[in-house]
Amino acid sequence: MFERPANGDKALLVALDVGRDGARDRGEIAALAESAGATVVGDVGGRRARPDPAYFAGRGKVEEIAAQRREADADLVIFDHALSGVQQRNLERALECRVVDRTTLILDIFAQRARSAEGKLQVELAQLNHMATRLVGGWTHLERQKGGIGLRGPGETQLETDRRLITQRVRLLRERLARVARSRTTQNRARRRAAVHTVALLGYTNAGKSTLFNRLTAAKVYAANQLFATLDTTLRRAHVPGAQTLVLSDTVGFIRELPHDLVAAFRATLAEAADADLLLHVIDASARNRDEQIDAVDALLEEIGAGDVPQIRVLNKCDIAAIPAGVERDPCGTITSVRVSAVTGAGLGELRAALAERFPASPAPVSENLAAPDHSG
């Protein structure tokens, strides 16, 4: 059993171009590793027509990874791919160190960042669902959590016990999250009865959603230049001149190949997007792979049932991308995108005007005295 070093992990990254997929963005996996607290000491690339069933990488590539791991004195190897349980165990034996895949890495980051009770429940559910697919026995920490002695049935193996304990815990977590979802639905109904419109900020992780949210609402939501700085949904009223009452929601960032278990666990949170009246799709205009990030977000919106919600694209960081602030309209004159900088404030006036145009305030009623014609004379 490999233990995590007290002074942090030194990680070797592996990102292979597999099949017809384009080149992997090694900068993203490096940022994920650093967000999880690891120090990146090297990376290995390569190309394969298809994954190897036993090791994902070919045996020759595994030997290369092992040699580079020893040379860099790395205690952790991170694959920028989803590995099967068999592949992970085989790699750990061959590389003589812990091996983490992309899914486990993202789950680890979420576990570190979750602050609210709901967020912690969602992350634990995702971890347990992922864990259940790669049980190999010997998970005595689960037994200790449940009390241990007296739980194991006659002739029941450790593996069967672990599966049963996980199943029981998953059922409990789902029940708790179902109650949270019902409470959220009630709150949404109350907002609609009060004629309050909801605008959801979403986008690829680290696109600047929280900074923009703070600008529009005068809130103080944690914002940092790191992946998944925000996990818990925050709702604040936005004061937009000329607009109806608006509530903005800031939620978790999306990412390419977001683990399915995580999407399922966060479905109640992501429902804020599906139930919104308008989506502000925040895009990092300076990102090299901007189009891929947009496609990843749009694909996830379809998965959570928010593909048909009206959307305005907000191209953030226009100062870094060296493009002017402003708006773009379709042939019908409807605003489709706004170029802004949440840091400098450029373009925020245009964004507020776009919100007022989409949700114009009702004109104040004219009193009868003012409306009556003047017959004096």
N, C-alpha and C positions, 0 to 999 in steps of 0.2 A: 504494500500500500504506500503510495507516494504522499508526502505531506507538503503543505504549502510553506515556503520559507517565511520566517518571521519578518524579514526585511523586504518582502515583496518578491513577485515572480520576475524572472528574466526569461522573456519569451522569444522563441524563434517562430516566425510566421511562414506558413505554406499556402501559396495561392497558385493553383494550376488552371490553365485555360483548357477546359474540357469540351470536347465535341465542337459544335458550331457556335458556341457562345463566344462573345467578344472577350477581349483581354480583361482580366480581373482588375479592379481598382485597388491596388495594394495600399494606397493612402487611406482608404476607408477602413480596412481591417486593422491597420496600424493605429488609427484613431480609436477604434473600438477597444483594442488591447490596452491602450493608454487610459481610456475612460474606465476600464475595469481595474486599473491600478498596476498594470504590468509595465516593465521596462523592455522595450523591443531591442534585441541584440543582433537581429539579422533576419533575412527572409530568403525563401527558396521559391523559385518559379519553375515553369515548365509547361508542357502541353501533352494532353492525352486524348485519344479518340473517344474513350469511354472510361468510366471509373473501374478500377480493379475491384472485384468482389471482396477480396480478403483484406486489402490494405488501402483502397482508394487509389493511391499512387502505385506505380510499378515497383517491383522489388529493387531494381537499380536505383530508382529515385528515393526509396526508403533508406537505402544504404547511404546515399548522398546526404539526406536529411540527418541521419544518425551521426555522420562524420562532422557535419557543420554544427550540430547541437553540442557535441563534445568540445569542438574547437571554441565555440562561443560560451561554453559553460552554462548553457540554458537549462533551466529546470522545468520548462514547460514548452510544448509545441502546440501552436494554435493553427488549425486548418480553417481556411476561409471557405468551408464547404460543410454541408450536413453529412455527418458520418453515421453509419449504422453502428449498433452496439458491438457487433462482431469486428468491424473495421477498427473501432476505437480500441478494443481490447488487444487485437493483434498488433496495432501500432505501438501501444504502450509497452508490450513485451519486446518488440523489435527496437524501439528507441530508448527503452529503459528510463522513461520519465512519464509524467502526466501528459495526456493528449486531450485537448479541448477542441470541439468543433464550433462552427459559427453560431449554431443554435444555442449551445450551452453558454457561450461567451455573452450573447445578448441577454439571456436569462440571468446570468450573474450580475450584469450591469443593472438590470431592472431590480434585482433583489437588493442591491446596494442603495438604489435611489428611492425606492418606495418609502413614502412618509405616512400617508393616510392609512387608516385601517382597511379601507377598500382596496387600495393599491397593494398592500401587503397580502391580502387574501388572493387577489388576482395573480400576483407573481407566484405565490406558493402553489396555487392550483396549476399554473402552467408548468412549474418545475416538476410537480408530482406526475402530471400526465406525460411529460417527457421522460421522467425517470422510469415510469412503469414499462416503457418499451425497451429498456436496456437493463432489466434486473438480472443479476447473476448470483444473488444470494449474499449472505454475510452483512446485510444492512442492519446491524444491531442497534444503530441509533434510533431507528423507527420503533423498534421494540421497546427501548428504554422510555421513549416518549409516551408510550401507551401503558407502561406498567410492567411489561415483561412477563414475569412468572404467572402462570395460569391462563395465558392467552393462547398458547399453542395447543392445537387440537391433537387427538391421538394419531400418531403416525404422520403428522403434518411436517413437511420439510421446511427449512428456513426460507426457501424461495417462496413456497406457498404462503407462509406466514407474512412475509414482506408484502406480497401482492394483496393479501387480504387487508393488512393494515393501511396500505396506500388507498385501496378501494374505499375503505371506511372514511378515511380523511378526505378524499376527493368528494364523496357524497356530502359530507358536512360542509365543505367549502362551497359547493354548488348551491346548497340550501341557503347559506348566508348571503351569497352574491345574488341569488334570486330575490331575496328580501330587499337588498340594496336597489336592484333594478326596478322593483315595484315602487319603491319610494321615489326613484328618479322619474318614473312615469307620472306619478302623482304631481310632482313639482312641475313637470313640463305642461301638464294640463292646466295647472294653476296659472302659469305664465301666459298660456294662450287665452284663458278666460280674461286675463287682465290686459289683453291686447298688447303683449310685450313680444317683440320679434327677437329671435335668437340668431346670432351670427357666430359661426364656429371658425376659429383660426386653426388651420392644419397645414401640414406640409412635411417635407423631408426633414429628418432630424438635423438640428443645427442650422436651419434656414433663417433663424431670427424671429421665430414666432413670439417668444416670451418678451423680447425687447419691444416688438411692435405692440403687443398686448399692453405692456406697461405704458407706452406712449398714448395709446387710444383711451385708456381707462384711468390713468394716473395711479395705477396699482404698483405694487412692489414685489411682483412675482420674481422668483429666483431666475436669473438669466446668466448663462455662461457660455463661453466658446468651447463647448464640449458636446459630445453626442448624448442624447437622452437626458439633458439637464432637467427637463420637465416630464414627470410621469402622471401626476395627479391633476385631474381637471379642475380648473379654477374659473368661476363665473363672476363677472363684474359688469356693472352698468356702464355703458359708454355714453358720454355727453357729446352728441354730434349736432351742431347747429342746423336747424331746418329739417331734422329727421324725427321720426317717431321714437318712442322709447325702445332702446336697443340693449340687449344683454350679450356680451361677448364671452365666448368660452375658449380657453387655452388648454390644449390637451397634448397627449403624448405624440412625439414625432414619429413619422413613418420611416422605414428603411427597406432597402432591397432585401428580398428573402426573409422578411420578418417571420419568425417561427409561427407555424399554424397554431400551436398550443397557446402561444401568447395572444394571438388575435382572438381566439375563442375565449380565453380568460378575460380579456379586456373588452369583450363585446358590449357590456353594459356602459363602460366609459366611452367607447367609440360610438355608441348610439347617440351621443350628443351631436355628432356630425350628421347622422341619418335623420335626426329630428329637427335639424336647424332649418331656418328659412333661407339662409344664404351661407355659402362657404367662401372664406377668404383663403385661397390656396397660396400660401407663402412659399416663394421660390428663391433660392440663392442664385441671383443673376450672375454671380462671379464664379459659380462652380463649373469645372471643366466638363463634367458629365451631367449638365443641367437637364438635358432632354431625357436621359435615363431616369433621373430622379423624379421628373414629372410623370413619366410612365409608371413608375413604381407606386407613386401616390394614387394615381387614377385607378390602377389595378386593385389596390386595397380598398378604395372607395366603393368599387363595384362589389367587392367581396362582403362588405359590411352593409350593403344596401343603400349607399349614399350616392350612387353614380348619377342619379337623376336630379339631385339637389342643385339649384342654381349656384353658379360659381363665378367669382371674380379672381383672376390670377394677380397676385401681388409680387412683382419682381423686386425683391429686397436687395440691399447692398449695391444699389446702383452707383454709389460713390466708388466702390472698389472695382466694379465692372466698367467704370468710366462711360456710363450711359446717362442721358439727361432724365430728370424726373418728369413725369407726365402721364397721360392716359391714352389708351387706344380703344377705339370703338369699332363695332361690326358695321356692315352696310346699313343696318336698320337704325344706327345711332346709339345702340346700347353699349355701355362701357364693359369691355371684356377684360382689360388688364390695366394695372396702375404700376408705374415705376417709382419706387420710394427708397429711402434710406432710413431705417428705424433708428440708427445711431445719430445721424446728423439732423434728422427731421425733414429732409427734402422730400417733397411729394406727399407729405401727410395731409396737407390741405386738400389736395386733389383726391386723396383716398376718402377723407371725410365727406367731401362733396359727392363722391360716387355713392356713398352710403345714404346720404340725404336724397339723392336722385332715385335710388332704389326704394327707399322707405320714406317718402316725403311726409312731413308733418301735416296733419289736417288743418285747414285754415280755421282761425278762431271764429266762433259763431258771432254773427252781427246782431246786436240787440235790436228789438223792435223800434225803440225810440230813435236809434240812429238810422234805421232802414226806412222809417216813414217819411214821405215827402213833406216838404215844408210849404204850407198854404198860407202862412202868415203874411201879412203885408200891409 
